Amino acid sequence: MSVTKRDYYEVLGVVRDCDETLLKASYRKLALAHHPDRNPGDKHAEEKFKEAAEAYSVLSDPQKRAAYDRYGHQGVSSAAGGGFDPNGMPDLSDILNEMFGFGDVFSSGSRQQRRSRPQRGEDLRYDLDISFEDSMRGLAVDIQVPRMEECGRCKGKGAEPEDGVTTCPTCRGRGEVIYQQAFLSVRRTCNMCSGRGQIIRRPCKECKGQAYLRHERKLKVNIPAGVDNGTQLRLTQEGQPGGNGGPPGDLFVVLKVAEHPVFERHEFDLHCTVPVNIAQAALGCSVDVLTFDGLQSVKVPEGSQAGTRLKLRGLGVPHLNSSGRGDLYVHVAVKVPQKLTRDQRRLLEELRNMLPAENEPEEKSILSKVKDYFM
């Protein structure tokens, strides 16, 4: 059962020609009302917040808004899996701080918790060129993927192993500082350590304090038979490393299949063209077609016209990750000679005189006359 998304303007409660100020004010109201930090455990409020955030992320972008106004939800969707990411929701302190400038008053620990929780690494993309023949048969190939890997010397801390890290003197390891403003105690993220509670006193000599080093990793990719141009193969946890002990991202290998000089692919079917002369088309013949399963003899029936299509069952593209194959379609192209010898011209002139004009009744079929003449 499919679920239809609500109109983004309806979600935010604004008219289609509203300006940016009204758009932001409407989103602000919904975000504050339904944010998960203010409604812990309320799934309905969380869904409302995600819906409003998705609508605002599209309508606040001029290009996305123009595409949405013209094509609707389909205009801003991504075949590659893009779009709104609910895992990237801002927390309540971010919203309040952006809109009012005092988000830390209401959410003292959310930023520190967010920085300390494990974070999944970024995904990587690798474009791989393969031949048409390889896409039909499948293959295993080794690739060299550049990516960041945790520094072995500092174990991803960015500091010298023994005494490279020290407690932040500003926040004393809490990651936040407290300011007294009248009757309010305002908590803010420590600027000295960016909320980590520690600062690097001596950067790691190996990675220069970056915590990660660039390496090329050799990976084996198994490409199944039947892949097409644009097919994506996912290698789990072969992307960039995660933060704070989080899992690595994934590696997506995007295939670029070269065109074939003879065969053309349509989904899981193959198509090719076989030329025959006018006598072969009229009388019928057998032609040899070189397929991916070897040489196949194809019978061209008598009376074949230009564009006649012959089907060879099961000689097409293998179904991806399943049994069965598509079909091979052979298209007959009747070739008319551009240059004739004297004997060829004489024979064709005699044949022309034997064949009736198009507006005359046929006493004997054209096919029979051609057969009688050439046999």
C-alpha positions as CSV (number, residue, x, y, z in Angstrom):
1,M,0.0,0.0,0.0
2,S,1.6,3.3,-1.1
3,V,1.5,6.4,1.1
4,T,1.1,9.8,-0.6
5,K,3.1,12.7,0.8
6,R,1.3,15.8,1.9
7,D,1.8,19.0,-0.1
8,Y,4.8,20.8,1.4
9,Y,3.0,24.2,1.5
10,E,0.1,22.4,3.3
11,V,2.6,20.9,5.8
12,L,4.0,24.3,6.7
13,G,0.6,26.0,6.6
14,V,1.6,28.7,4.1
15,V,0.4,29.8,0.6
16,R,2.4,28.9,-2.5
17,D,3.6,32.5,-3.1
18,C,4.7,33.2,0.5
19,D,8.1,34.9,1.1
20,E,11.1,33.5,2.9
21,T,10.2,35.3,6.2
22,L,6.8,33.7,6.5
23,L,8.2,30.4,5.4
24,K,10.8,30.4,8.2
25,A,8.4,31.7,10.8
26,S,6.0,28.9,10.0
27,Y,8.7,26.3,10.2
28,R,10.0,27.8,13.5
29,K,6.6,27.4,15.1
30,L,6.2,23.8,14.0
31,A,9.8,22.8,14.8
32,L,9.5,24.2,18.4
33,A,6.1,22.5,18.9
34,H,7.0,19.0,17.6
35,H,10.8,18.7,18.2
36,P,11.7,15.3,19.8
37,D,13.7,17.0,22.6
38,R,10.4,18.6,23.8
39,N,8.3,15.5,23.2
40,P,10.4,12.5,24.3
41,G,8.9,9.2,23.3
42,D,6.1,10.8,21.2
43,K,6.4,9.2,17.8
44,H,3.6,11.3,16.3
45,A,5.4,14.5,17.3
46,E,8.6,13.2,15.8
47,E,6.9,12.4,12.5
48,K,5.4,15.8,12.5
49,F,8.8,17.4,13.0
50,K,10.4,15.3,10.3
51,E,7.6,16.2,7.9
52,A,8.0,20.0,8.6
53,A,11.8,19.7,8.4
54,E,11.6,18.0,5.0
55,A,9.2,20.5,3.7
56,Y,11.3,23.4,4.8
57,S,14.5,21.9,3.5
58,V,12.9,21.9,0.0
59,L,11.0,25.2,0.0
60,S,13.8,27.2,1.6
61,D,16.1,26.3,-1.4
62,P,15.2,28.4,-4.4
63,Q,16.2,25.7,-7.0
64,K,14.4,22.9,-5.1
65,R,11.4,25.1,-4.6
66,A,11.2,25.9,-8.3
67,A,11.4,22.2,-9.2
68,Y,8.8,21.3,-6.6
69,D,6.4,24.0,-7.9
70,R,6.7,22.6,-11.4
71,Y,6.8,18.8,-10.9
72,G,5.7,18.2,-7.3
73,H,7.4,15.6,-5.1
74,Q,8.8,13.8,-8.1
75,G,10.8,16.9,-9.1
76,V,12.8,16.9,-5.9
77,S,13.2,13.1,-5.4
78,S,16.6,11.4,-6.2
79,A,17.0,8.1,-7.8
80,A,20.3,7.8,-6.1
81,G,18.8,7.7,-2.7
82,G,19.1,11.4,-1.9
83,G,16.6,13.7,-0.3
84,F,15.8,14.6,3.3
85,D,17.8,12.6,5.9
86,P,15.9,12.3,9.2
87,N,19.1,11.2,10.9
88,G,20.5,14.7,10.3
89,M,17.7,16.4,12.3
90,P,19.0,19.5,14.2
91,D,18.6,19.3,17.9
92,L,16.5,21.8,19.8
93,S,19.4,23.9,20.9
94,D,20.4,24.4,17.3
95,I,17.0,25.6,16.4
96,L,16.7,27.9,19.3
97,N,20.2,29.3,19.0
98,E,19.7,30.0,15.2
99,M,16.3,31.7,15.7
100,F,16.6,33.4,19.1
101,G,20.3,33.2,20.1
102,F,19.8,31.4,23.4
103,G,19.4,27.7,22.7
104,D,21.9,26.7,25.4
105,V,19.5,28.0,28.1
106,F,17.0,25.2,27.3
107,S,19.3,22.4,26.2
108,S,22.4,22.3,28.4
109,G,23.7,18.8,27.5
110,S,22.4,18.0,24.1
111,R,25.4,19.3,22.1
112,Q,27.9,17.6,24.3
113,Q,25.9,14.3,24.1
114,R,25.7,14.6,20.3
115,R,29.5,15.2,20.0
116,S,30.2,12.2,22.2
117,R,27.9,9.7,20.7
118,P,29.2,7.4,18.0
119,Q,28.7,8.7,14.5
120,R,28.6,6.7,11.2
121,G,31.3,7.5,8.7
122,E,30.6,9.0,5.2
123,D,29.8,6.8,2.2
124,L,32.3,6.7,-0.7
125,R,31.6,6.3,-4.5
126,Y,33.9,4.6,-6.9
127,D,33.3,4.6,-10.7
128,L,34.3,1.4,-12.5
129,D,34.5,1.0,-16.3
130,I,33.8,-2.5,-17.6
131,S,33.2,-4.0,-21.1
132,F,29.9,-5.1,-22.4
133,E,31.2,-8.7,-22.5
134,D,32.1,-8.5,-18.8
135,S,28.6,-7.3,-17.9
136,M,27.2,-10.3,-19.7
137,R,29.4,-12.9,-18.0
138,G,30.3,-11.3,-14.7
139,L,33.8,-11.0,-13.2
140,A,35.9,-10.3,-10.1
141,V,38.1,-7.3,-10.2
142,D,40.5,-5.6,-7.8
143,I,40.2,-1.9,-7.2
144,Q,42.4,0.6,-5.2
145,V,40.2,2.9,-3.1
146,P,41.6,6.0,-1.5
147,R,40.1,6.7,1.9
148,M,41.0,8.0,5.4
149,E,42.0,5.5,8.0
150,E,42.7,5.9,11.7
151,C,46.2,6.9,12.6
152,G,48.0,3.9,14.1
153,R,50.2,6.0,16.3
154,C,47.5,8.0,18.1
155,K,44.6,5.6,17.6
156,G,42.5,8.4,16.1
157,K,42.9,10.8,19.0
158,G,45.2,13.3,17.1
159,A,47.6,13.6,20.1
160,E,50.8,11.9,21.1
161,P,50.0,8.6,22.9
162,E,51.7,9.4,26.3
163,D,50.9,13.0,27.2
164,G,49.5,14.6,24.1
165,V,46.0,15.3,25.7
166,T,45.3,17.4,28.7
167,T,42.1,18.6,30.5
168,C,40.7,21.8,29.1
169,P,41.5,24.6,31.6
170,T,38.5,26.7,30.6
171,C,35.7,24.2,31.2
172,R,37.8,21.8,33.4
173,G,36.8,18.8,31.4
174,R,33.0,19.5,31.4
175,G,32.8,20.6,27.7
176,E,30.7,23.6,28.6
177,V,30.9,26.8,30.6
178,I,28.3,28.5,32.8
179,Y,27.5,32.2,32.6
180,Q,25.4,33.9,35.2
181,Q,23.0,36.4,33.6
182,A,20.7,38.0,36.2
183,F,18.6,35.2,37.6
184,L,19.5,32.8,34.7
185,S,22.4,30.3,34.6
186,V,23.3,30.1,30.9
187,R,25.3,27.0,29.7
188,R,27.3,27.3,26.5
189,T,29.7,24.9,24.7
190,C,33.3,25.6,25.6
191,N,35.0,27.5,22.8
192,M,38.4,26.3,23.9
193,C,37.8,22.6,23.4
194,S,34.6,22.7,21.3
195,G,32.8,20.6,23.9
196,R,35.2,17.7,24.1
197,G,36.5,18.6,27.6
198,Q,40.1,17.9,26.4
199,I,42.6,19.8,24.3
200,I,45.6,18.5,22.3
201,R,48.8,19.7,24.0
202,R,51.1,17.8,21.7
203,P,49.8,16.8,18.2
204,C,50.6,13.3,17.0
205,K,53.8,13.3,15.0
206,E,52.4,10.8,12.5
207,C,49.1,12.5,11.5
208,K,50.0,16.0,12.6
209,G,46.9,16.1,14.9
210,Q,44.4,15.1,12.2
211,A,43.7,11.7,13.8
212,Y,43.4,10.1,10.3
213,L,45.8,9.4,7.4
214,R,45.0,8.9,3.7
215,H,45.6,5.3,2.5
216,E,44.7,3.3,-0.6
217,R,42.9,0.1,0.2
218,K,42.9,-2.8,-2.2
219,L,39.4,-4.4,-2.5
220,K,38.0,-7.3,-4.5
221,V,34.7,-6.5,-6.2
222,N,32.5,-9.4,-7.5
223,I,30.4,-8.2,-10.4
224,P,27.5,-10.6,-11.2
225,A,26.4,-11.3,-14.7
226,G,23.6,-9.1,-16.0
227,V,24.7,-5.7,-14.5
228,D,23.8,-2.7,-16.5
229,N,25.2,0.8,-17.0
230,G,24.6,2.7,-13.7
231,T,24.3,-0.5,-11.5
232,Q,25.5,0.2,-8.0
233,L,27.3,-2.4,-5.9
234,R,27.4,-1.8,-2.2
235,L,30.4,-2.8,-0.1
236,T,29.4,-2.6,3.5
237,Q,31.6,-0.6,5.9
238,E,34.3,0.1,3.3
239,G,33.7,3.9,3.3
240,Q,35.2,6.6,5.6
241,P,35.7,5.7,9.2
242,G,33.1,6.7,11.8
243,G,33.6,9.2,14.6
244,N,33.7,8.4,18.3
245,G,33.9,4.7,17.7
246,G,31.0,4.7,15.2
247,P,30.9,2.3,12.3
248,P,32.5,3.1,8.9
249,G,30.3,4.2,6.0
250,D,29.8,2.1,2.9
251,L,31.5,2.1,-0.5
252,F,29.2,2.2,-3.6
253,V,30.8,1.0,-6.8
254,V,29.0,2.5,-9.8
255,L,29.4,0.6,-13.0
256,K,29.9,2.2,-16.4
257,V,29.3,-0.4,-19.1
258,A,30.8,0.3,-22.5
259,E,28.6,0.1,-25.6
260,H,28.8,-2.9,-27.9
261,P,29.4,-2.5,-31.7
262,V,26.8,-5.1,-32.6
263,F,24.4,-5.6,-29.8
264,E,22.0,-3.1,-28.2
265,R,20.5,-3.8,-24.8
266,H,16.9,-3.1,-23.8
267,E,16.4,-4.2,-20.2
268,F,17.3,-7.9,-20.4
269,D,16.8,-8.4,-24.1
270,L,19.5,-8.0,-26.8
271,H,18.9,-6.6,-30.3
272,C,21.1,-6.9,-33.4
273,T,20.7,-6.3,-37.1
274,V,21.6,-8.9,-39.9
275,P,21.8,-7.6,-43.5
276,V,20.4,-9.8,-46.4
277,N,20.1,-9.1,-50.1
278,I,16.8,-8.9,-51.9
279,A,17.0,-12.4,-53.2
280,Q,17.7,-13.9,-49.8
281,A,14.8,-11.9,-48.3
282,A,12.4,-13.1,-51.1
283,L,13.5,-16.7,-51.2
284,G,14.5,-17.2,-47.5
285,C,18.0,-18.2,-46.3
286,S,20.0,-19.1,-43.3
287,V,22.5,-16.7,-41.8
288,D,25.1,-17.2,-39.0
289,V,24.9,-14.9,-36.0
290,L,27.7,-14.7,-33.5
291,T,26.1,-14.5,-30.1
292,F,27.5,-14.7,-26.5
293,D,26.7,-18.4,-26.6
294,G,28.6,-19.0,-29.8
295,L,27.7,-19.1,-33.5
296,Q,23.9,-19.6,-34.0
297,S,22.3,-20.4,-37.4
298,V,19.2,-18.2,-37.9
299,K,16.6,-19.0,-40.6
300,V,15.3,-16.0,-42.4
301,P,11.8,-17.0,-43.8
302,E,10.9,-16.4,-47.4
303,G,9.2,-13.2,-48.1
304,S,10.9,-11.4,-45.2
305,Q,10.4,-7.6,-45.3
306,A,12.8,-4.9,-44.1
307,G,12.5,-4.8,-40.3
308,T,11.3,-8.4,-39.9
309,R,12.2,-9.4,-36.3
310,L,13.3,-12.9,-35.4
311,K,13.4,-14.1,-31.8
312,L,16.0,-16.4,-30.3
313,R,14.7,-17.3,-26.9
314,G,17.0,-17.3,-23.9
315,L,20.0,-15.8,-25.6
316,G,19.8,-12.4,-24.0
317,V,21.1,-10.8,-20.8
318,P,21.2,-13.0,-17.7
319,H,18.7,-11.9,-15.0
320,L,20.6,-10.1,-12.3
321,N,21.0,-12.3,-9.1
322,S,18.4,-14.8,-10.3
323,S,18.0,-17.5,-12.9
324,G,16.8,-17.1,-16.4
325,R,17.8,-14.8,-19.3
326,G,16.2,-12.4,-21.7
327,D,15.9,-13.0,-25.5
328,L,17.9,-12.1,-28.5
329,Y,16.0,-10.3,-31.3
330,V,17.5,-10.4,-34.8
331,H,16.3,-7.6,-37.1
332,V,16.4,-8.2,-40.8
333,A,17.8,-5.4,-43.0
334,V,17.2,-5.9,-46.7
335,K,20.1,-4.3,-48.5
336,V,19.6,-2.9,-52.1
337,P,22.8,-2.9,-54.1
338,Q,24.0,0.5,-55.1
339,K,26.3,-0.7,-57.9
340,L,25.3,-3.5,-60.3
341,T,27.2,-5.6,-62.9
342,R,25.8,-5.9,-66.4
343,D,24.4,-9.3,-65.7
344,Q,22.9,-8.3,-62.4
345,R,21.2,-5.3,-64.0
346,R,19.9,-7.5,-66.9
347,L,18.4,-10.0,-64.4
348,L,16.8,-7.4,-62.3
349,E,15.3,-5.7,-65.4
350,E,13.8,-9.0,-66.5
351,L,12.4,-9.5,-63.0
352,R,11.0,-6.1,-63.0
353,N,9.2,-6.8,-66.2
354,M,7.8,-10.0,-64.8
355,L,6.4,-8.3,-61.6
356,P,3.1,-6.5,-61.8
357,A,2.9,-2.8,-61.1
358,E,1.5,-1.8,-57.7
359,N,-1.8,-0.7,-59.2
360,E,-2.3,-3.9,-61.3
361,P,-4.0,-7.1,-60.0
362,E,-1.6,-9.9,-59.4
363,E,-2.4,-13.1,-61.4
364,K,0.5,-14.8,-59.6
365,S,2.1,-13.8,-56.4
366,I,5.3,-11.8,-56.5
367,L,6.9,-14.3,-54.2
368,S,6.1,-17.2,-56.6
369,K,7.5,-15.2,-59.6
370,V,10.7,-14.4,-57.8
371,K,11.1,-18.1,-56.8
372,D,10.4,-19.2,-60.4
373,Y,12.9,-16.8,-61.7
374,F,15.8,-17.6,-59.4
375,M,15.2,-21.3,-58.9
